[in-house]
C-alpha cells in the first residue's frame, strides 16, 4: 500500500502500481510520498516498517539559503580551509551590507539565485551591485543567495556540470545508505 501527501507524480504512481502497490488513504501503508514538508511530530506517528520519501528538516540542505548558512557554520567550526571549494556566498537581504562591501573590494561577476527555486529559474549574473535583489526592491522579503561567480570552472568537454548523487537512506540506527550506481 502507498499513500500520498500532496500531488503524487504520475510516473511514480504508475511505477508503484506496476510493482503491486495499491493507493490508500488509511493509516496503514508501506510507502508514503510527501510532495511537501511535513511537521517533525508527524514522523513519530509512523508505524514500524513504514517508509517516507523525505526527512525532517531536509530543507536545511536543499534550500540554497539554508545550505549557505550551514556551510558557513561548518567552515567556522572545522576551519575554512576544509571548505575552500565553496564560493564566497551571501544570503540576501540579510547580508546585503557584507555583499556590497565584498563587491566593492573584489568586483564581479556575481551569480544570484532565488533561495527556494530550482531548475535555473530566475538566476542571473551581474557585475553591478545595484542589481542585487535587496538593492532593487528594498520592500521585498524574498530570500536570494548571492555567490561570487567562478569564472574558470571545471568543465567536461567544454560544458559546466553538477553532480547529483541519489541515495536511499533506509535507517539511521544503524545508518544504512544505498547509492544508485549511476549517480
Backbone as a printed PyTorch tensor [residue, N CA C, xyz], in Angstrom:
tensor([[[  0.8300,  -1.1820,   0.0000],
         [  0.0000,   0.0000,   0.0000],
         [  0.8730,   1.2440,   0.0000]],

        [[  0.4410,   2.2720,  -0.7280],
         [  1.1310,   3.5520,  -0.6980],
         [  0.1280,   4.6710,  -0.5060]],

        [[  0.6410,   5.7710,   0.0290],
         [ -0.1810,   6.9290,   0.3220],
         [  0.5870,   8.1680,  -0.1270]],

        [[ -0.1340,   9.2410,  -0.4090],
         [  0.4950,  10.4740,  -0.8370],
         [ -0.0430,  11.6510,  -0.0380]],

        [[  0.8780,  12.5310,   0.3810],
         [  0.5030,  13.8230,   0.9500],
         [  0.9260,  14.8500,  -0.0870]],

        [[ -0.0390,  15.5070,  -0.6920],
         [  0.2380,  16.3940,  -1.8160],
         [  0.2160,  15.5870,  -3.0980]],

        [[  0.4330,  16.2470,  -4.2250],
         [  0.3380,  15.5460,  -5.5070],
         [  1.4240,  14.4860,  -5.6770]],

        [[  1.0140,  13.3400,  -6.1840],
         [  1.9360,  12.2440,  -6.4980],
         [  2.3110,  12.3660,  -7.9660]],

        [[  3.6010,  12.4020,  -8.2890],
         [  3.9680,  12.4470,  -9.7090],
         [  3.3690,  11.2450, -10.4510]],

        [[  2.7230,  11.4810, -11.5830],
         [  2.0660,  10.3810, -12.3050],
         [  2.9980,   9.2040, -12.6090]],

        [[  4.2450,   9.5020, -12.9860],
         [  5.1880,   8.4200, -13.2860],
         [  5.4240,   7.5560, -12.0540]],

        [[  5.5890,   8.1850, -10.8820],
         [  5.8010,   7.4270,  -9.6490],
         [  4.5900,   6.5580,  -9.3460]],

        [[  3.3800,   7.1120,  -9.5180],
         [  2.1650,   6.3220,  -9.2850],
         [  2.1030,   5.0990, -10.1730]],

        [[  2.4400,   5.2620, -11.4480],
         [  2.3800,   4.1060, -12.3600],
         [  3.4610,   3.0810, -12.0230]],

        [[  4.6410,   3.5390, -11.6070],
         [  5.7090,   2.6060, -11.2190],
         [  5.2860,   1.8110,  -9.9840]],

        [[  4.7450,   2.5130,  -8.9810],
         [  4.2990,   1.8130,  -7.7680],
         [  3.2290,   0.7730,  -8.0980]],

        [[  2.2660,   1.1460,  -8.9220],
         [  1.1810,   0.2150,  -9.2540],
         [  1.6790,  -0.9560, -10.0940]],

        [[  2.6350,  -0.7120, -10.9720],
         [  3.2040,  -1.8170, -11.7620],
         [  3.9720,  -2.8020, -10.8880]],

        [[  4.4050,  -2.3300,  -9.7070],
         [  5.1110,  -3.2110,  -8.7760],
         [  4.2000,  -3.7330,  -7.6710]],

        [[  2.9000,  -3.6450,  -7.8990],
         [  1.9470,  -4.2680,  -6.9890],
         [  1.4580,  -3.4070,  -5.8400]],

        [[  1.8690,  -2.1500,  -5.7640],
         [  1.3730,  -1.2720,  -4.7080],
         [ -0.0180,  -0.7700,  -5.0640]],

        [[ -0.8360,  -0.5650,  -4.0530],
         [ -2.1680,  -0.0030,  -4.2470],
         [ -2.2860,   1.2610,  -3.4040]],

        [[ -3.0000,   2.2540,  -3.9440],
         [ -3.1840,   3.5150,  -3.2300],
         [ -4.1410,   3.3250,  -2.0590]],

        [[ -3.8790,   4.0700,  -0.9910],
         [ -4.7530,   4.0550,   0.1760],
         [ -4.7810,   5.4520,   0.7840]],

        [[ -5.8110,   5.7400,   1.5340],
         [ -5.8690,   6.9810,   2.3070],
         [ -5.8140,   6.6690,   3.8060]],

        [[ -5.7410,   5.3800,   4.1300],
         [ -5.7460,   4.9500,   5.5250],
         [ -4.4170,   5.1510,   6.2200]],

        [[ -4.3840,   4.7580,   7.4940],
         [ -3.1710,   4.9010,   8.3020],
         [ -2.1940,   3.7620,   8.0820]],

        [[ -2.6610,   2.6800,   7.4660],
         [ -1.7730,   1.5520,   7.1880],
         [ -1.2890,   1.6430,   5.7490]],

        [[  0.0120,   1.7720,   5.5920],
         [  0.6440,   1.8580,   4.2800],
         [  2.0950,   1.4260,   4.4460]],

        [[  2.7320,   1.1240,   3.3360],
         [  4.1510,   0.7600,   3.3620],
         [  5.0340,   1.9300,   2.9540]],

        [[  4.5180,   2.7330,   2.0180],
         [  5.3090,   3.8330,   1.4700],
         [  4.4600,   5.0960,   1.4230]],

        [[  5.0410,   6.2010,   1.8860],
         [  4.3560,   7.4910,   1.8840],
         [  5.1640,   8.4740,   1.0490]],

        [[  4.5100,   9.0700,   0.0630],
         [  5.1510,  10.0940,  -0.7510],
         [  4.6800,  11.4630,  -0.2550]],

        [[  5.6160,  12.3040,   0.1510],
         [  5.2970,  13.6630,   0.5960],
         [  5.8670,  14.6350,  -0.4260]],

        [[  5.0040,  15.3660,  -1.1060],
         [  5.4890,  16.3520,  -2.0750],
         [  5.6900,  17.7070,  -1.4110]],

        [[  5.5140,  17.7470,  -0.1010],
         [  5.7310,  18.9710,   0.6700],
         [  6.3260,  18.5750,   2.0140]],

        [[  6.8720,  19.5500,   2.7050],
         [  7.4450,  19.2660,   4.0190],
         [  6.3180,  18.9550,   5.0050]],

        [[  6.5690,  18.0150,   5.8890],
         [  5.6120,  17.7110,   6.9440],
         [  6.2610,  18.0660,   8.2790]],

        [[  5.4500,  18.3070,   9.2580],
         [  5.9500,  18.6990,  10.5800],
         [  6.7070,  17.5370,  11.2290]],

        [[  7.6760,  17.8670,  12.0610],
         [  8.5180,  16.8600,  12.7050],
         [  7.7480,  15.8390,  13.5160]],

        [[  6.6810,  16.2780,  14.2110],
         [  5.9160,  15.3430,  15.0320],
         [  5.2320,  14.2690,  14.1930]],

        [[  5.0180,  14.5180,  12.9090],
         [  4.3820,  13.5290,  12.0330],
         [  5.1820,  12.2240,  12.0100]],

        [[  6.4970,  12.3250,  12.0320],
         [  7.3530,  11.1410,  11.9230],
         [  7.1770,  10.2080,  13.1250]],

        [[  6.7840,  10.7620,  14.2610],
         [  6.5530,   9.9260,  15.4460],
         [  5.2920,   9.0750,  15.3150]],

        [[  4.4280,   9.4240,  14.3590],
         [  3.1870,   8.6600,  14.1850],
         [  3.3750,   7.4690,  13.2500]],

        [[  4.5250,   7.3710,  12.6110],
         [  4.7530,   6.2680,  11.6750],
         [  4.8490,   4.9390,  12.4180]],

        [[  4.3460,   3.9180,  11.7730],
         [  4.4050,   2.5720,  12.3330],
         [  5.6610,   1.8720,  11.8410]],

        [[  6.0510,   0.8200,  12.5170],
         [  7.2310,   0.0400,  12.1350],
         [  7.0920,  -0.4350,  10.6850]],

        [[  8.1350,  -0.2340,   9.9030],
         [  8.1450,  -0.6950,   8.5190],
         [  7.6140,   0.3160,   7.5190]],

        [[  7.0410,   1.4170,   7.9840],
         [  6.5590,   2.4360,   7.0550],
         [  7.7290,   3.3050,   6.5980]],

        [[  7.7420,   3.6180,   5.3160],
         [  8.8320,   4.4040,   4.7270],
         [  8.2830,   5.7000,   4.1480]],

        [[  9.0880,   6.7600,   4.2460],
         [  8.7210,   8.0850,   3.7640],
         [  9.8330,   8.5830,   2.8550]],

        [[  9.4800,   9.3650,   1.8330],
         [ 10.4780,   9.8250,   0.8670],
         [ 11.2650,  11.0530,   1.3040]],

        [[ 10.9750,  11.6440,   2.4600],
         [ 11.8170,  12.7550,   2.9140],
         [ 11.9950,  12.7080,   4.4260]],

        [[ 12.8910,  13.5290,   4.9050],
         [ 13.2680,  13.5190,   6.3070],
         [ 12.9600,  14.8610,   6.9370]],

        [[ 12.7610,  14.8800,   8.2550],
         [ 12.5020,  16.1590,   8.9100],
         [ 13.6540,  17.1290,   8.6910]],

        [[ 13.2980,  18.3750,   8.4740],
         [ 14.2530,  19.4720,   8.3070],
         [ 15.2080,  19.2730,   7.1360]],

        [[ 14.7960,  18.4940,   6.1360],
         [ 15.6770,  18.2690,   4.9950],
         [ 15.9350,  19.5470,   4.2130]],

        [[ 15.0790,  20.5690,   4.4050],
         [ 15.3090,  21.8380,   3.7190],
         [ 16.6140,  22.4760,   4.1810]],

        [[ 17.1740,  22.0220,   5.2950],
         [ 18.4430,  22.5700,   5.7830],
         [ 19.5730,  22.3490,   4.7830]],

        [[ 19.4170,  21.3820,   3.8950],
         [ 20.4450,  21.1860,   2.8640],
         [ 19.8830,  21.3090,   1.4570]],

        [[ 18.5670,  21.4390,   1.3000],
         [ 18.0120,  21.5450,  -0.0470],
         [ 17.6470,  22.9760,  -0.4380]],

        [[ 17.4070,  23.8520,   0.5200],
         [ 17.1780,  25.2710,   0.2090],
         [ 18.5340,  25.9710,   0.1490]],

        [[ 18.7320,  26.7750,  -0.8770],
         [ 20.0330,  27.4140,  -1.0820],
         [ 20.4490,  28.3130,   0.0830]],

        [[ 19.5000,  29.0590,   0.6570],
         [ 19.8600,  29.9460,   1.7600],
         [ 20.2510,  29.1640,   3.0110]],

        [[ 19.5260,  28.1000,   3.3110],
         [ 19.8650,  27.2710,   4.4840],
         [ 21.1940,  26.5620,   4.2810]],

        [[ 21.4080,  26.0330,   3.0810],
         [ 22.6780,  25.3600,   2.7910],
         [ 23.8410,  26.3420,   2.9580]],

        [[ 23.6860,  27.5660,   2.4550],
         [ 24.7580,  28.5680,   2.5790],
         [ 25.0620,  28.8540,   4.0450]],

        [[ 24.0330,  29.0320,   4.8520],
         [ 24.2480,  29.3110,   6.2780],
         [ 24.8970,  28.1200,   6.9780]],

        [[ 24.4650,  26.9040,   6.6420],
         [ 25.0380,  25.7160,   7.2780],
         [ 26.4860,  25.4890,   6.8500]],

        [[ 26.7930,  25.7470,   5.5870],
         [ 28.1840,  25.6160,   5.1250],
         [ 29.0680,  26.6330,   5.8490]],

        [[ 28.5580,  27.8560,   6.0390],
         [ 29.3290,  28.8770,   6.7540],
         [ 29.5600,  28.4540,   8.2000]],

        [[ 28.5480,  27.8990,   8.8490],
         [ 28.7110,  27.4280,  10.2340],
         [ 29.7480,  26.3120,  10.3140]],

        [[ 29.6950,  25.3780,   9.3670],
         [ 30.6480,  24.2660,   9.3650],
         [ 32.0710,  24.7680,   9.1050]],

        [[ 32.2210,  25.7600,   8.2250],
         [ 33.5490,  26.3230,   7.9520],
         [ 34.1090,  26.9810,   9.2040]],

        [[ 33.2600,  27.6760,   9.9540],
         [ 33.7070,  28.2980,  11.2020],
         [ 34.1020,  27.2370,  12.2200]],

        [[ 33.3250,  26.1740,  12.2760],
         [ 33.5440,  25.1190,  13.2560],
         [ 34.7770,  24.2700,  12.9370]],

        [[ 34.9540,  23.9170,  11.6530],
         [ 36.0010,  22.9670,  11.2690],
         [ 37.1760,  23.6000,  10.5300]],

        [[ 37.1020,  24.8780,  10.2650],
         [ 38.1890,  25.5570,   9.5640],
         [ 37.8380,  25.8260,   8.1170]],

        [[ 38.0750,  27.0660,   7.7100],
         [ 37.7140,  27.4870,   6.3520],
         [ 38.4920,  26.7280,   5.2780]],

        [[ 39.6760,  26.2410,   5.6160],
         [ 40.4780,  25.5360,   4.6130],
         [ 39.7960,  24.2580,   4.1270]],

        [[ 38.9210,  23.6880,   4.9510],
         [ 38.1950,  22.4850,   4.5390],
         [ 37.0240,  22.8100,   3.6230]],

        [[ 36.6890,  24.0820,   3.4790],
         [ 35.5400,  24.4980,   2.6890],
         [ 35.9420,  25.4800,   1.5880]],

        [[ 37.1860,  25.3610,   1.1130],
         [ 37.6590,  26.2850,   0.0930],
         [ 37.0130,  26.0450,  -1.2730]],

        [[ 36.2350,  24.9940,  -1.4100],
         [ 35.5210,  24.7180,  -2.6590],
         [ 34.2130,  25.5080,  -2.7560]],

        [[ 33.8010,  26.1510,  -1.6640],
         [ 32.5590,  26.9150,  -1.6380],
         [ 32.8740,  28.3620,  -1.9990]],

        [[ 32.2320,  28.9010,  -3.0440],
         [ 32.4970,  30.3050,  -3.3750],
         [ 31.9790,  31.2250,  -2.2740]],

        [[ 32.5090,  32.4350,  -2.2170],
         [ 32.0280,  33.4040,  -1.2360],
         [ 30.5340,  33.6030,  -1.4720]],

        [[ 29.7490,  33.4750,  -0.3960],
         [ 28.2910,  33.4260,  -0.5130],
         [ 27.6390,  34.3330,   0.5210]],

        [[ 26.5650,  34.9930,   0.0990],
         [ 25.7820,  35.8460,   0.9880],
         [ 24.3090,  35.5190,   0.8080]],

        [[ 23.5600,  35.6000,   1.8950],
         [ 22.1150,  35.4240,   1.8390],
         [ 21.4960,  36.8140,   1.9080]],

        [[ 20.7320,  37.1390,   0.8740],
         [ 20.0900,  38.4510,   0.7930],
         [ 18.6170,  38.3410,   1.1580]],

        [[ 18.0410,  39.3100,   1.7950],
         [ 18.5930,  40.6290,   2.0950],
         [ 19.3940,  40.6900,   3.3930]],

        [[ 19.4490,  39.6040,   4.1600],
         [ 20.0860,  39.6140,   5.4820],
         [ 21.5290,  40.1250,   5.4490]],

        [[ 22.2780,  39.7490,   4.4290],
         [ 23.7060,  40.0730,   4.3870],
         [ 24.0390,  41.0490,   3.2580]],

        [[ 23.1060,  41.9410,   2.9460],
         [ 23.3160,  42.8600,   1.8230],
         [ 24.5040,  43.7880,   2.0550]],

        [[ 24.6880,  44.2760,   3.2720],
         [ 25.8120,  45.1940,   3.5330],
         [ 27.1480,  44.4900,   3.3190]],

        [[ 27.2660,  43.2380,   3.7910],
         [ 28.5060,  42.4760,   3.5920],
         [ 28.7180,  42.1730,   2.1040]],

        [[ 27.6310,  41.9010,   1.3770],
         [ 27.7300,  41.5960,  -0.0510],
         [ 28.2160,  42.8180,  -0.8260]],

        [[ 27.6750,  43.9770,  -0.5070],
         [ 28.0900,  45.2130,  -1.1940],
         [ 29.5500,  45.5160,  -0.8870]],

        [[ 29.9580,  45.3100,   0.3650],
         [ 31.3660,  45.5420,   0.7340],
         [ 32.2830,  44.5770,  -0.0160]],

        [[ 31.8930,  43.3130,  -0.1040],
         [ 32.7020,  42.3300,  -0.8310],
         [ 32.7680,  42.6810,  -2.3170]],

        [[ 31.6670,  43.1190,  -2.8740],
         [ 31.6450,  43.5130,  -4.2820],
         [ 32.5640,  44.7070,  -4.5160]],

        [[ 32.5220,  45.6820,  -3.6060],
         [ 33.3850,  46.8660,  -3.7520],
         [ 34.8600,  46.4720,  -3.6780]],

        [[ 35.1700,  45.4930,  -2.8410],
         [ 36.5470,  45.0290,  -2.6450],
         [ 37.0180,  44.1350,  -3.7890]],

        [[ 36.1410,  43.2490,  -4.2790],
         [ 36.5430,  42.2030,  -5.2160],
         [ 36.0530,  42.4030,  -6.6460]],

        [[ 35.0280,  43.2270,  -6.8190],
         [ 34.4450,  43.3680,  -8.1520],
         [ 33.5230,  42.2010,  -8.4710]],

        [[ 33.2150,  42.0330,  -9.7290],
         [ 32.2780,  40.9850, -10.1470],
         [ 32.9740,  39.9840, -11.0090]],

        [[ 32.2740,  39.0800, -11.5750],
         [ 30.8200,  38.9080, -11.5790],
         [ 30.3160,  38.0950, -10.3750]],

        [[ 29.0100,  38.2490, -10.1060],
         [ 28.3230,  37.5330,  -9.0400],
         [ 27.0980,  36.8540,  -9.6420]],

        [[ 26.7600,  35.6770,  -9.1130],
         [ 25.5710,  34.9660,  -9.5770],
         [ 24.5310,  35.0240,  -8.4580]],

        [[ 23.3060,  35.3310,  -8.8350],
         [ 22.2330,  35.4960,  -7.8700],
         [ 21.1430,  34.4670,  -8.1540]],

        [[ 20.7220,  33.7640,  -7.0990],
         [ 19.7490,  32.6740,  -7.2330],
         [ 18.6430,  32.8370,  -6.2000]],

        [[ 17.3730,  32.7000,  -6.6030],
         [ 16.3050,  32.6860,  -5.5940],
         [ 16.5120,  31.5040,  -4.6490]],

        [[ 16.3610,  31.7390,  -3.3490],
         [ 16.6960,  30.7180,  -2.3500],
         [ 15.8510,  29.4580,  -2.4620]],

        [[ 14.5770,  29.6010,  -2.7760],
         [ 13.7030,  28.4360,  -2.7710],
         [ 13.3100,  27.9570,  -4.1500]],

        [[ 14.0070,  28.3690,  -5.1750],
         [ 13.6470,  27.9990,  -6.5430],
         [ 14.5300,  26.8440,  -7.0200]],

        [[ 14.2380,  26.3580,  -8.2100],
         [ 15.0250,  25.2480,  -8.7680],
         [ 15.0110,  25.3360, -10.2880]],

        [[ 15.7590,  24.4580, -10.9060],
         [ 15.8200,  24.2980, -12.3640],
         [ 16.3030,  25.5580, -13.0860]],

        [[ 17.1240,  26.3560, -12.4140],
         [ 17.7100,  27.5240, -13.0500],
         [ 16.7780,  28.7100, -13.2160]],

        [[ 15.5960,  28.6540, -12.6310],
         [ 14.6370,  29.7520, -12.7900],
         [ 15.1090,  31.0110, -12.0630]],

        [[ 15.0270,  32.1250, -12.7740],
         [ 15.3060,  33.4650, -12.2340],
         [ 16.7200,  33.6510, -11.7030]],

        [[ 17.6540,  32.8820, -12.2100],
         [ 19.0670,  33.0600, -11.8700],
         [ 19.6510,  34.0860, -12.8380]],

        [[ 20.5040,  34.9660, -12.3170],
         [ 21.1610,  35.9140, -13.2120],
         [ 22.5670,  36.2040, -12.7030]],

        [[ 23.4000,  36.6830, -13.6070],
         [ 24.7830,  37.0460, -13.3030],
         [ 24.9000,  38.5550, -13.4770]],

        [[ 25.5800,  39.2050, -12.5370],
         [ 25.7440,  40.6540, -12.6170],
         [ 27.1140,  41.0710, -12.1070]],

        [[ 27.5610,  42.1940, -12.6170],
         [ 28.7720,  42.8300, -12.1050],
         [ 28.4310,  44.1370, -11.4030]],

        [[ 27.1430,  44.4490, -11.3310],
         [ 26.6720,  45.7200, -10.7880],
         [ 25.9080,  45.4680,  -9.4870]],

        [[ 26.4390,  45.9500,  -8.3620],
         [ 25.7890,  45.6860,  -7.0710],
         [ 24.4150,  46.3420,  -6.9550]],

        [[ 24.1110,  47.3290,  -7.7900],
         [ 22.7650,  47.9240,  -7.7490],
         [ 21.7130,  46.9440,  -8.2670]],

        [[ 22.1480,  45.8750,  -8.9210],
         [ 21.2210,  44.8490,  -9.4080],
         [ 20.9840,  43.7440,  -8.3840]],

        [[ 21.6960,  43.7600,  -7.2540],
         [ 21.4370,  42.7750,  -6.2070],
         [ 19.9880,  42.9470,  -5.7610]],

        [[ 19.2290,  41.8820,  -5.5840],
         [ 17.7960,  41.9970,  -5.2810],
         [ 17.4590,  42.8930,  -4.1060]],

        [[ 18.2120,  42.8690,  -3.0450],
         [ 17.9070,  43.7000,  -1.8770],
         [ 18.1300,  45.1760,  -2.1880]],

        [[ 18.8950,  45.4970,  -3.2130],
         [ 19.1100,  46.8750,  -3.6400],
         [ 17.9790,  47.3270,  -4.5600]],

        [[ 17.5400,  46.4260,  -5.4520],
         [ 16.4960,  46.7640,  -6.4250],
         [ 15.1540,  46.9760,  -5.7540]],

        [[ 14.7710,  46.0390,  -4.8670],
         [ 13.4470,  46.0690,  -4.2520],
         [ 13.6070,  45.9770,  -2.7450]],

        [[ 13.7470,  47.1180,  -2.1030],
         [ 14.0370,  47.1480,  -0.6680],
         [ 12.8690,  46.6740,   0.1870]],

        [[ 11.6550,  46.5950,  -0.3770],
         [ 10.4800,  46.1720,   0.3870],
         [ 10.2730,  44.6590,   0.3500]],

        [[ 10.9450,  43.9810,  -0.5390],
         [ 10.7390,  42.5400,  -0.6980],
         [ 11.4140,  41.7560,   0.4220]],

        [[ 10.7210,  40.7240,   0.9000],
         [ 11.3020,  39.8190,   1.8940],
         [ 11.8210,  38.5420,   1.2510]],

        [[ 11.7840,  38.4570,  -0.0840],
         [ 12.2530,  37.2610,  -0.7730],
         [ 13.7290,  37.0450,  -0.4760]],

        [[ 14.0880,  35.7770,  -0.2720],
         [ 15.4800,  35.4230,   0.0180],
         [ 16.1900,  35.0500,  -1.2850]],

        [[ 17.4300,  35.4510,  -1.3670],
         [ 18.2860,  35.1130,  -2.5010],
         [ 19.6360,  34.6800,  -1.9700]],

        [[ 20.3440,  33.9180,  -2.7700],
         [ 21.7280,  33.5650,  -2.4720],
         [ 22.5790,  34.2310,  -3.5440]],

        [[ 23.5750,  34.9560,  -3.0900],
         [ 24.4910,  35.6560,  -3.9790],
         [ 25.8620,  35.0190,  -3.8000]],

        [[ 26.4370,  34.5250,  -4.8910],
         [ 27.7470,  33.8630,  -4.8280],
         [ 28.7060,  34.5250,  -5.7970]],

        [[ 29.9430,  34.5710,  -5.3800],
         [ 30.9690,  35.0430,  -6.3060],
         [ 31.0370,  34.0390,  -7.4450]],

        [[ 30.9150,  34.5210,  -8.6530],
         [ 30.8650,  33.6480,  -9.8270],
         [ 32.2440,  33.0680, -10.1150]],

        [[ 32.2980,  31.7960, -10.3560],
         [ 33.5610,  31.1270, -10.6940],
         [ 33.7800,  31.3210, -12.1860]],

        [[ 34.7810,  32.1370, -12.5340],
         [ 34.9670,  32.4930, -13.9460],
         [ 35.6660,  31.4040, -14.7600]],

        [[ 36.4140,  30.5430, -14.0950],
         [ 37.0840,  29.4500, -14.8110],
         [ 36.7330,  28.1300, -14.1370]],

        [[ 35.4850,  27.6720, -14.2980],
         [ 35.0760,  26.4320, -13.6260],
         [ 35.6570,  25.1960, -14.3040]],

        [[ 35.6340,  24.1080, -13.5790],
         [ 35.9960,  22.8240, -14.1640],
         [ 34.9370,  22.4660, -15.1900]],

        [[ 35.3640,  22.0780, -16.3780],
         [ 34.4350,  21.7380, -17.4540],
         [ 34.6490,  20.2980, -17.8880]],

        [[ 33.6100,  19.6890, -18.3910],
         [ 33.7050,  18.3680, -19.0240],
         [ 33.3280,  18.5580, -20.4840]],

        [[ 34.2710,  18.3050, -21.3660],
         [ 34.0750,  18.5210, -22.8020],
         [ 33.5410,  19.9170, -23.0930]],

        [[ 34.0260,  20.9050, -22.3440],
         [ 33.6420,  22.2910, -22.5590],
         [ 32.3290,  22.7060, -21.9280]],

        [[ 31.7090,  21.8270, -21.1400],
         [ 30.4110,  22.1370, -20.5400],
         [ 30.5020,  22.1680, -19.0160]],

        [[ 29.7340,  23.1010, -18.4170],
         [ 29.5750,  23.0950, -16.9670],
         [ 28.7610,  21.8740, -16.5870]],

        [[ 28.8850,  21.4550, -15.3400],
         [ 28.1560,  20.2760, -14.8910],
         [ 27.9000,  20.3740, -13.4000]],

        [[ 26.9920,  19.5760, -12.9250],
         [ 26.8190,  19.4210, -11.4880],
         [ 26.7220,  17.9360, -11.2030]],

        [[ 26.9830,  17.5900,  -9.9690],
         [ 26.9120,  16.1930,  -9.5610],
         [ 25.6350,  15.9790,  -8.7720]],

        [[ 24.8990,  14.9900,  -9.1430],
         [ 23.6950,  14.6290,  -8.3920],
         [ 23.8390,  13.1650,  -8.0360]],

        [[ 23.9080,  12.9180,  -6.7670],
         [ 24.0710,  11.5550,  -6.2890],
         [ 22.7950,  11.1800,  -5.5570]],

        [[ 22.1100,  10.1770,  -6.0720],
         [ 20.8550,   9.7570,  -5.4740],
         [ 21.1070,   8.6180,  -4.5070]],

        [[ 20.5640,   8.7680,  -3.3060],
         [ 20.7360,   7.7620,  -2.2780],
         [ 19.3850,   7.4440,  -1.6570]],

        [[ 19.3000,   6.2720,  -1.0920],
         [ 18.1440,   5.8970,  -0.2730],
         [ 18.6790,   5.6160,   1.1190]],

        [[ 18.1650,   6.3360,   2.0920],
         [ 18.5570,   6.1220,   3.4770],
         [ 17.4470,   5.2940,   4.1010]],

        [[ 17.7780,   4.0770,   4.4630],
         [ 16.7460,   3.1700,   4.9750],
         [ 16.7780,   3.0370,   6.4930]],

        [[ 17.7650,   3.6130,   7.1190],
         [ 17.8300,   3.5560,   8.5760],
         [ 18.9220,   4.4640,   9.0970]],

        [[ 18.7310,   4.9370,  10.3290],
         [ 19.7440,   5.7880,  10.9390],
         [ 20.4210,   5.1370,  12.1350]],

        [[ 19.8110,   4.1290,  12.7210],
         [ 20.4210,   3.3800,  13.8300],
         [ 20.2260,   1.9020,  13.5690]],

        [[ 21.1380,   1.2410,  12.8950],
         [ 22.3920,   1.7440,  12.3310],
         [ 22.1330,   2.4920,  11.0180]],

        [[ 23.0940,   3.3390,  10.6590],
         [ 22.9840,   4.1090,   9.4280],
         [ 23.1370,   3.1700,   8.2340]],

        [[ 22.1300,   3.2000,   7.3530],
         [ 22.1720,   2.4000,   6.1070],
         [ 21.8360,   3.3160,   4.9430]],

        [[ 22.8100,   3.4580,   4.0410],
         [ 22.6360,   4.3120,   2.8770],
         [ 22.9600,   3.4920,   1.6290]],

        [[ 22.0690,   3.5630,   0.6560],
         [ 22.2910,   2.8990,  -0.6150],
         [ 22.4480,   3.9670,  -1.6850]],

        [[ 23.5260,   3.8970,  -2.4470],
         [ 23.8040,   4.8640,  -3.5210],
         [ 23.4720,   4.2160,  -4.8490]],

        [[ 22.7710,   4.9780,  -5.6840],
         [ 22.4540,   4.4680,  -7.0140],
         [ 23.7320,   4.4010,  -7.8220]],

        [[ 23.9390,   3.3310,  -8.5480],
         [ 25.2090,   3.1010,  -9.2430],
         [ 25.4610,   4.1060, -10.3690]],

        [[ 24.4250,   4.7960, -10.8790],
         [ 24.6180,   5.7390, -11.9690],
         [ 24.5630,   7.1760, -11.5120]],

        [[ 24.6500,   7.4290, -10.2090],
         [ 24.6610,   8.8030,  -9.7050],
         [ 23.2640,   9.3800,  -9.5950]]])
